[in-house]
């Protein structure tokens, strides 16, 4: 399997504080990957390391098989849109395109101009006068017009309204369909990720807690409810991710590849939102022994 991001023992330290520590992740190429996790998990640091904006303090990271930002050729293979979708407020839209052509040897002028036209942006308008959604679309147009093999997006729609988010994601999926590039998209908006991503990575405290095809992850988990019982009574092939109890009833969110045969249980499907919250809430150290350990990659 070819990897778009391959990190091993990766860490970034600022003074005495570690923003990311001992992180290992293997993210496959050819996917639209959703990267999720709580604030402070290390998502932005990981992505900044991946695009070469930061140098690691420890460990290693490869992007498309090479060191991030090691030369102009590698920089050209990766497009990046940061969280605040940065553009230059005093430059016009057309000036941004001219700058893109000057900085990127594989710049596709026809693509850039077509995207700007489709978005209805005035080439003479200064970027600082654009709406938030328009600035995000301009940043995306700049990133894709360099014809990258991989597009990395760090919460690019976090401040946008639902309509602007929908238009941004529509544009993104058009790019994926026409260019066939790999995408790594960080976001807190699970509903948005569910619509555009086919692969999920959950990062908590620098550790990958869950990774795999979205459809496989959802189908391999279920919520069990039934008469109260101790967690240790469940079969060993049912990995308990989350549990809750009342005086009479127990509820477990479990991961298993096998069907549920116990007639005492009511089994219900889970949503992607259910999974993300459960894995983000899961204690770092397993509470029980004798259970299968969670694999980093599916």
C-alpha positions in Angstrom: 0.0 0.0 0.0 1.4 3.4 -1.0 1.2 6.0 1.7 0.5 9.7 1.4 1.7 10.3 5.0 4.0 7.9 6.8 5.0 9.0 10.3 7.0 7.0 12.9 7.7 8.2 16.4 7.0 11.8 15.2 7.3 14.6 17.7 7.5 18.4 17.8 8.6 20.2 21.0 8.3 23.9 21.8 10.5 24.6 24.9 9.3 22.1 27.5 5.9 21.6 25.8 5.3 18.8 23.3 2.7 19.8 20.7 3.0 16.3 19.2 4.9 13.3 20.7 5.7 9.8 19.5 3.0 9.9 16.8 2.9 7.1 14.3 0.5 7.1 11.4 0.2 5.4 8.0 -2.3 7.2 5.8 -3.0 5.6 2.4 -2.8 7.4 -1.0 -5.8 7.7 -3.3 -8.3 8.5 -0.5 -10.2 11.5 0.9 -9.0 11.2 4.5 -10.8 12.8 7.4 -8.5 13.7 10.3 -10.4 14.3 13.5 -9.6 14.7 17.2 -10.1 17.0 20.2 -8.3 20.4 20.5 -4.7 19.8 21.4 -4.5 16.4 19.9 -1.8 17.4 17.5 -3.7 17.5 14.2 -2.5 20.9 13.0 1.1 20.2 14.1 1.0 16.9 12.2 -0.2 18.6 9.0 2.3 21.5 9.4 5.1 18.9 9.6 3.6 17.1 6.6 3.9 20.2 4.4 7.3 21.3 5.7 6.2 24.3 7.6 7.8 22.7 10.7 10.8 20.4 11.3 10.3 17.5 13.6 12.0 17.4 17.0 12.0 13.6 17.0 11.0 10.7 14.7 10.4 10.9 11.0 7.7 11.7 8.5 7.5 11.0 4.8 4.9 12.5 2.4 4.5 10.7 -0.9 7.6 8.8 0.0 9.9 11.9 0.4 10.8 14.3 3.1 8.4 17.2 3.4 9.5 20.3 1.6 13.0 18.9 0.9 13.1 20.7 -2.5 11.0 22.6 -5.0 9.9 19.4 -6.7 8.5 18.0 -3.5 6.8 21.3 -2.6 5.1 21.2 -5.9 3.6 17.8 -5.2 1.7 19.0 -2.2 -1.1 21.6 -2.0 -2.0 23.1 1.3 -4.9 25.3 2.6 -4.4 26.4 6.2 -7.1 26.9 8.8 -7.5 30.6 8.2 -7.5 30.1 4.4 -4.7 32.7 4.1 -4.7 35.1 1.2 -3.1 38.5 0.8 -5.8 41.1 1.5 -4.2 43.9 -0.6 -3.7 41.7 -3.7 -6.4 41.3 -6.3 -7.6 37.8 -7.3 -5.7 38.1 -10.6 -2.5 39.0 -8.7 -2.9 35.9 -6.7 -3.0 33.8 -9.9 0.0 35.6 -11.3 1.9 34.9 -8.0 0.8 31.2 -8.2 2.2 30.9 -11.8 5.5 32.5 -10.7 6.0 30.3 -7.7 4.8 26.9 -9.1 6.5 25.3 -12.1 3.5 23.0 -12.9 1.0 25.8 -12.5 -2.1 25.3 -14.7 -3.2 28.8 -15.8 -6.2 27.5 -17.7 -7.5 25.6 -14.6 -6.9 28.6 -12.3 -8.8 31.0 -14.6 -11.6 28.5 -15.2 -12.0 28.0 -11.4 -12.1 31.7 -10.7 -14.7 32.1 -13.5 -16.9 29.3 -12.2 -16.8 30.8 -8.7 -17.9 34.1 -10.0 -14.9 36.0 -8.5 -14.0 39.4 -10.0 -10.3 39.1 -11.0 -9.8 42.8 -10.1 -11.3 42.6 -6.6 -8.9 42.6 -3.7 -8.9 39.5 -1.6 -9.5 41.5 1.6 -12.9 42.5 0.4 -14.0 38.9 -0.4 -16.4 37.0 1.9 -15.0 34.2 4.1 -16.4 31.6 1.7 -14.9 33.4 -1.3 -11.5 33.6 0.3 -11.6 29.8 1.1 -12.5 29.1 -2.5 -9.7 31.3 -3.7 -7.2 29.5 -1.5 -8.5 26.1 -2.8 -8.2 27.3 -6.4 -4.6 28.4 -5.7 -3.8 25.0 -4.1 -5.3 22.8 -6.9 -3.9 24.9 -9.8 -0.4 23.9 -8.9 -1.5 20.4 -9.9 -0.5 18.6 -6.7 -0.6 14.9 -6.1 -1.8 15.5 -2.5 -4.0 18.2 -1.1 -3.8 18.9 2.7 -6.5 21.0 4.3 -6.4 22.1 7.9 -10.0 23.0 8.9 -10.5 25.2 5.9 -14.3 25.7 6.5 -14.3 26.0 10.3 -15.5 29.7 10.2 -17.9 29.4 7.2 -21.6 29.2 7.2 -23.4 26.0 6.1 -24.0 27.2 2.6 -20.4 28.3 2.1 -19.2 24.9 3.6 -21.4 23.0 1.1 -20.0 25.0 -1.8 -16.4 24.5 -0.7 -16.9 20.7 -0.3 -18.7 20.5 -3.7 -15.7 22.2 -5.3 -13.4 19.8 -3.4 -15.2 16.7 -4.7 -15.1 18.0 -8.2 -11.3 18.3 -7.9 -11.0 14.8 -6.5 -13.2 13.4 -9.4 -11.3 15.2 -12.1 -7.7 15.1 -10.8 -7.7 11.9 -8.8 -5.6 13.4 -6.0 -5.2 12.3 -2.4 -6.8 14.5 0.2 -6.2 14.8 3.9 -8.8 17.0 5.5 -8.8 18.0 9.2 -12.1 19.1 10.6 -14.3 19.0 13.7 -17.5 18.9 11.6 -18.2 15.1 11.5 -21.3 15.5 9.3 -19.2 17.3 6.6 -16.5 14.6 6.8 -19.1 11.8 6.4 -20.3 13.4 3.2 -16.9 13.8 1.5 -14.4 11.4 3.2 -14.0 7.6 2.5 -11.3 7.1 5.1 -11.1 8.3 8.7 -8.2 8.8 11.2 -9.0 9.7 14.8 -6.0 11.3 16.6 -6.1 11.7 20.4 -3.1 13.0 22.4 -0.7 12.3 19.5 -1.9 8.8 19.1 -4.0 7.3 16.3 -6.9 5.7 18.1 -8.8 4.6 15.0 -8.1 4.4 11.3 -9.8 2.8 8.3 -12.4 3.0 5.5 -15.4 4.8 6.8 -17.8 2.1 5.7 -15.8 -0.6 7.3 -15.5 1.2 10.6 -19.2 1.9 10.8 -20.2 -1.7 9.9 -17.7 -3.3 12.3 -19.1 -1.4 15.4 -22.5 -1.7 17.0 -24.2 -0.6 20.2 -25.5 -3.5 22.5 -28.1 -3.0 25.2 -29.6 -5.5 27.5 -29.9 -6.7 31.1 -27.1 -5.4 33.3 -23.9 -7.5 33.2 -20.3 -7.1 33.8 -18.0 -6.2 30.8 -15.8 -9.2 31.5 -18.7 -11.5 30.6 -18.7 -10.4 26.9 -16.9 -12.7 24.4 -13.3 -12.0 23.8 -14.0 -11.1 20.1 -16.1 -8.1 21.2 -13.7 -5.2 21.9 -15.4 -2.8 24.2 -15.0 0.8 23.2 -17.5 2.5 25.5 -19.8 1.3 28.2 -22.5 2.6 30.5 -24.8 1.0 33.1 -28.0 1.6 35.1 -29.4 -0.5 37.9 -31.0 -2.9 35.4 -29.4 -2.3 32.0 -26.0 -2.3 30.4 -25.0 -0.6 27.1 -21.8 -1.3 25.2 -20.3 0.1 22.0 -18.3 -2.8 20.7 -16.1 -3.5 17.7 -16.4 -7.0 16.3 -16.1 -8.8 13.0 -18.6 -11.5 14.1 -22.4 -11.4 14.3 -24.1 -11.0 17.7 -25.8 -14.3 18.6 -26.8 -13.6 22.3 -30.6 -13.1 22.2 -30.4 -11.0 25.4 -28.8 -8.2 23.4 -30.5 -5.6 21.3 -27.9 -4.6 18.6 -28.2 -1.2 16.9 -26.0 0.4 14.3 -23.8 3.4 15.1 -23.1 6.6 13.3 -19.7 8.0 12.4 -20.3 10.7 15.0 -20.9 8.0 17.6 -17.6 6.4 16.8 -15.6 9.6 16.8 -16.9 10.7 20.2 -16.4 7.2 21.7 -12.8 6.9 20.6 -12.0 10.5 21.6 -13.5 9.7 25.1 -11.7 6.4 25.5 -9.1 6.2 28.3 -5.5 6.2 27.0 -4.7 3.0 28.9 -7.0 -0.1 28.4 -9.2 -0.6 31.5 -9.3 -4.3 31.0 -6.8 -6.9 30.1 -7.2 -10.0 27.9 -8.9 -8.1 25.1 -7.5 -7.6 21.6 -5.6 -4.4 21.3 -6.7 -1.7 18.9 -4.8 -1.8 15.6 -3.7 1.5 14.3 -4.6 0.7 10.7 -7.4 -1.4 9.4 
